[in-house]
């Protein structure tokens, strides 16, 4: 009597994973394009604004992110979970009430914040070490309420599994920002270049809000009384908002404290901002490459996990979590050898900055704890453990802050890298322990061991080859050959250790494609 249900559960898990893979692939394509364009835009800004100008832009953007986080950051995932619950019960009225409540909460935070910031502009501007940062911030703040409401509407797309709309509008926002930014920077308008970059951000926020609202209404989205949904949504979203607000606040704190600590160690103001610009404007966009892929997995996984949680499908829940962790480890593990072998070349190629390339190589091992932190936090939040993820974040942030305070004197920009490594490691370990307790044994040990062996062998052989090639060849041929060798070695080890099933991939996708092409339309 047990075998049949067990077989049925396995079939459900297989079907769910296939849907997740398809949805994740769709989201990943859009996210990859979006992050690729954003990465290209950072390169353009680094060349047009310089390291110092990029540092000013990054500081203003980081502080502005705090207020976006306060206004709406915990609401989209909470609303998504509420919509999944109401859909399971067939309550359309509940969906509309939850959406209305979320928008009301966002406006109750964002509108007063905007007014207060303008009233207290003079004292608040003193927070920035450079007055140019305050000018940029007050340009962006006009878009706070618009982007907060947009985040809520995007949460309805998430809860209803409309991943195409979710991803497409995000991509349009990025494209609008880049087009507007490049146009303004190349124009002869008598506005400071860094201010033009901030105006482009504001334009993109207004555009994404308008498109999302129109799509929401066209697809039958409506509002109703938020009665019965306001307090539950507020209570569930507060821990997530507190965690993400603390994260944004921590980044803002670091953007202020780090240059101060460098100046206390003898750096000039320009040099301190340049160090910050190198790490956060050049190194981190490269290190965060896995975030687009992992974010795609988390995006499609959260509604599915929430549904399993409410239906008490523990076996399916555990299987989905295991698959997500293995995929996350694989993504991070595949990129580590590339960053170590070719990191310095990437810094020179993209930014004409050898120092950023050295930091990319040094920071490569952050990828594993960083990626695990991202996926585990999303999983735990979808299971209703927002308070624990907040606690883990605070523990990691304490370590980060300590590194930024005490280490700049000795390591300069490297203090930020050590701080981030400590932060992610603490958060990842704590999250995995809780995840194991809540979903059962995590069986990633064997997979992780094989992946570690693959990383070490590919990295060592790639570094040795790169050094040999650099002795006899110029920079670009050596880089291309080392990159190609690393890619081929990665594929070989993935096949040898069966970390990725290439055969199943080709059997699953290629015959269907041929059949579809051969059949008449």
N, C-alpha and C positions, 0 to 999 in steps of 0.2 A: 504493500500500500504506500510505502514511502518513495519508491523509485519513480513512480509516475509524476508526483508533484515536483520531485527533485529535477527530473528531466524537463518538466515544464518551466521551472525556474531558470534552468540553464538556457533554454530556448529564448526566454524573455530577456535574459542578460545579453545573449548574442544579438538579438534584434535591437535592443537598446544601444549596445555598443556600436552597431552599424549606423544607426541614426546619429549617434553622437559623433562618430568619425566623419560622416557626411556634413553635419552641421559645423563641426569644428574646422573641417577643410574649407568650407565656405567662408567662415569668419576669419580663418587664418589668411586666406588669399587677400581679403580686404584689409585686414590688420597689417599684413606684410607690406602691402602697397602704401598704406597710410604711414606706417613707421619708416618705410623707405623714403617717402617724400619728406617726412619730418626730419629725417636724418640728413637728407640733401639740403633742406632748408637751414639746418644748423651749420652745415658746411658753408653755405652762402653767407649766413650771418657772421660766421667766424672770419671770413675773408673780407667782408664789407665793413664790419664793425670793429674787427680786431679782438684780441683776447680780453682787453680791458672793457670794450663796449659790450662784448658778449657777457662778461661778468656782471655788468650793470643791468642788462636785460634779464639775466637769469635771477639776480637777486629780487628784482621787482616782480617777476613772474612767480617766484617761490613764495613771496609774502602774499601775493594775491591768491595763490592756491589755498592758503589757510582759510580765507573767507569763503571761497567756493566750498571747501570741505565743511565748514561750520553750517552753511546754508542747506546743503542737500546730500552730502556724501553717503550717509547711512541709509537714506530713503530708497534709492533705486533697488538695492538687493532686498530690503524689507518689503517694499511694494511688490517686487517680483514673487516673493514667497507668499504674500497675501493673495495675489492673483491666482497662483497655483492652487492654493487652498480653496478659494471661491469657485474656481473652474471645476475642481474635483466634486464640489457640492452642487454645481450647476446654478450658481447664484450670480447672474449678470449684474443685479443691483449691488451686490457686495463688491464686485470689481470696480464699478463706477464710484461707489462711496469711498473705497480705498484710494483710488486715484485722486479724487477731489480732496481727501484728507491730506494726502502727501503734498499736493500743490499748495494747499493752505499753510501747511507747516513750513514749506520752503519759503513762501512769501513772508511769513511772520518772522523769519530769521533774516532774510536777505534785504528787505526794504528798510527796516530800522537800522541795520548795520551800515547800509550805504549812506543814509542820512547822517548817522552819527559820525562816520568817518569824514564827511565833508564839513560838518560842524567843528570837529576837532582836528582839522587838517594841520594846523601849525604844530601842536604838540606831537601828533602822530608822525609827522614827517621827520622828527628828530630821531626816530627809530633807525632810519637809514644812515649809514656812514657817508654816503654820497648823495647830494641833493638830486642828482639826475634820476636815481632810483625812485624817489618820491614822485617825480613828474610822470614816469612811466606807470607807476601804480595807480595814480589818480585818473589816468586815461582808461586803464583796464576796468576800474571799479564800476564804470557806467554799465558794464555788461553783466554785473553780478546777478541781478534778479532774473534776467533773461536766460542765462546759462543754468541757473538753479531750476527753473521751471522746465527747461529742455531736458535736464537730467531726470526729472520725474517722468516726463513723457517717454523718454528712452527706456525707463524702467518698465513701462507698460508693454513696450515691444519685447523686452526681455522676458517678462512673465508669460506673455502669449507666444513665446518662441518664434517671434518674427525677426529672426537673426539677420535676414537680408536687409530689411529697413534699418535695423540697429546699426549695422556695419556700414551701409551705404551713406547714411547721413553723417556718420563720423568721418568718413573719407571725404565727403563734400566739404565739411568744415575745415579739414586740413588743407585741401586744395585752395579754398577761398583765402585762407590765411597766407599761404605761400604766394599766390598770384597777387594779392593785395600788397603783401610785404615787398615783393620784388618790384612791383610797379611803383610803389611809394619811394623805395630806396633809390630807384633809378630816375625818379622824377626830379625836377628842379625846384620843387616846393621848398620854401624857406622854413623847414622844420628840421630839428635835429634828427639824425639818422636813427638813434635809439628810440626816439618818440614815434617815428614812422613804424617801427617794428611793433610797438604797443598798439598803435591804431589798427594795424592789420589783425591783431588778436581780437580786438573789439568787433571789427567788421565780421570776422568768422563766427563769433558767438551769436550775433544778431541773425546771421544767415541761417545757421543750424537751428535756432529756435523757431524761425518762421517756417522752414521746411517741415520740421517735426510736427508742429502744431497743425499745419494743413493736412499732412498725411494721417495724423491721429483722427481728425474729424472726418476725412474722406472714408477711412476704414471703419466708421461707425462709433468712434470714441465719443463718449458723452460724460457729463459731470452730473453728480447728484449730491444730496445732503451727506456730509461726512460723518453724520451721527453714528456712533458705534464703532467707528474705525479710527478716529483721531487719536485717542489715548493709546490703544494697542500699537498703532504704527509708531507713535512717538516713543513709547517705552522700548520697543524692539530696536528702533533705529539709533537711539541715544548712545549705546555702547560702541556701535560701529562708527558713528559720527565722532565720538570722543576719541577713538583710536586713530581715525584718519585725520581728525583735527590736530591731534597730538603729533602725528607724523608730519603734517604740513608745518605745524608750529616748530617742530624740531628742525626741519629743513630751513625754515626762516631764521631760527635761532642760530643755526650753524652758519648761515649766510652772513650773519652779523658778527658772531663770536669768532669764527675762523679768521677773517681778515684782521680783527682786533688782536688776536693772539699772535698772528704773524707780525703785525706792526710792533707788538710788545717785544718780539724777538729780534727786531731790528730791520724788518722789511719796510719799504716805502708803501704808501697807500696804493699806488698804481701796481706795484709788484704783487701786493697781497691780493688785489682783485683779479689780477692776471692768473695767479695760482688757483684761485677759486674757479675762474672761468675755464681753466684747463681741465680740472677734475669734473666739474658739473656740466660744462658746455661741450667738452670734447671726449673725455674718457667715458662718462656715464652713458651717453647715447649709444656707444658701442657695446658696453657691458650689458645694457638693458635690451639688447636684441632679442633674447629669449622671451622677454615679457610679452611680445606680440603673440607668440605661439602659445605660451602658457595661459595668457589672458583669454585666448580663444577657447582653450579647453575648459577653463573655469567658467566662461560665459555660458557655454552650452551644458555644462555639468550641473550648475547650481539648480536650475528648475527640475532636472531629473532627480537629483539627490533629495531635494525638498519633497518631491512626490513620493519617493521611496520612504522617506522619514515619516511622513504623515500616514502612509499605508502600512508602516511597520514591516517593510520588505527587507529584513536584515541581511539575508544572503546576497541579494542583488546589490544592496548598498555597499557591502564589504567588497564585492567583486569590482564595482565601479571605482571605488576608492583606490584599490590596488592597481587597476589599469591606469588611472590618472597619475599615480605616483611613479610608475615605471616609465610612462611616456615623458613625464617631467624630467626625470633623471636622465633619460636618453637624450633629450633636447639639450640639456645643459652639458652633459658629458661629451657630446659631439663637438661642441663649440670650444671647449677648453684647449685642445691641441692647436686649433687655428689661432686663437688669441696669443698663446705662448710663442708659437713658431713665427707667426707673421705680424704680431702686434705692433712692433716698432715700425715695420714697413707701412702698416695701415695708418699710423699716426702721421708719418711723413707724406703718404699719398693723399690722405684726406685733408689734413690740416697744415701741412708743411711745418709740423711741430714734432721733433723727435722725442721731446719730454713726454708728450701725451702718449706716444707709442710705447714707451717704456712702461708707463703706468698701466696701459691696457694689458700688457703681458703679465705684469705683476698681479693685477687684479683678477686674472682669469679664474682662479680657484674660488672666487666669491660666487661664481655662477651656480654651484651646487646648492649651498645654503640659501642663496637668494631665490632660486627657482622653487625650492621646497617650501620656503616661507610663503611665497605667493599662492601656490596651489593649496597648501594646508590651511591657510587663513580663509580662503574662499570656501573650502569644504566645511570647515568648522562653523563658519558663519551661516552656511546653508542648513546646518544641523541645529542651530539655535544656541551656539556656544560663544556668543558675541562678547560676554564679559571676560571669558578666559583669554580670547585672542587679544583683548585690550590689555590684560595683565602681562601677557607674553611680550607684547609690543613695548610696554613701559620698561620691562626688564632689559630688553635689547637696546632701547633708546638710552637708558642710563649708561650702558657701556660705551655707546657711540659718543655721547656727550663728554664722558671722561677722557676718551682718546683725543677728541678735538680740543679739549682744554689743556691737556698736559703734553701732547706729542708734537704740535707744530714747531716748537723750538728745535726739535731734533730731526723731524722727518719732513717738514714743510708740507707740501701737498699730499705726501704719503700718509700723513695722520688721518686724512679723510678716508683713505682706502682701508687702513687698519680699523678705523671706527666702524665702517660699513660691514667689514668682515665679522667683527665681534657682534654687531647688532643682528645680522642675519643668522649667524650660527646659534646664538642663544635662542632666538625666536623659533628657528626650525627644529631644534632639539626638543624644546618644550611642546611645540605643536604636534610633533610626531608621537611623543609619549601620550598626550591626551587622545590623539586620533586612534592609537592602538587600543587604548582603554575603551573607547566608545564604539569602535567598529570591529573589534577582534584583532587577532594577530596580523601584523603587517609582514608579508613574506617577500621583502625586497632585498634581503641579505645576499642571496646567491646572485641575483641580478646586479646588485651594486658591486660585488666583488669582480665579476666579469667585466663590468664597465670600467672599474678602476684599473684593471690590468691593461685593457685596451687603451685607456687614456695615457698611461705611463709609457707603454711601448711606442705608440704613435708619436707622442710628444718628444721623447728622447731621440728617436730616429729622425724626426722632422727637424729638430734643433741642430743635430749634427750635420744633416744634409744641407741645411740653410747656411751654416757656417762655412762648409766646404764650397758651396756654390758662390758665396759672397767673396771668396778668395780669388776666384777666377772670372767671375762674371760681374757685370754692372748691377746696379740696384734692382731695376725692373725685371730683367730676366731671372735673376735669383729669386725674387719674390714670387713670380708666376710659377716657376718650377717647384719651389718649396710648397706653395699653396696646392698645386695639383697633386704632388706626392702625398701630402697630408690628407687630401680628400679621398684619394684612392686607397690609402692605408686604412682610413676610417671605414670605408665600405667593406674592405676585406675583413676587418676584425668584427664588424657587425654581423657579417655572414658566418664567420668561423665560430663565434660565440653564440650565434643565434639570438642576438639582441634585437634584431629586426627580421621579420619573416618576409624576405623578398619574394619567395616563391608564392606564398599566399597572396601577396599584394598583386603580383602580375596575373595570377590565375583568377583573382576576384575581379580585376578591373579591365584587363585587356580583351578577353573574349567578349564581354558585354559591349565594349566600345565597338568592336568589329561587327558584332551582330547588329547593333543599332545603326551603324553606317550602311551596312549591306541592305537592311530592310527599307522598303519604300516609305517615303514620308506621307 
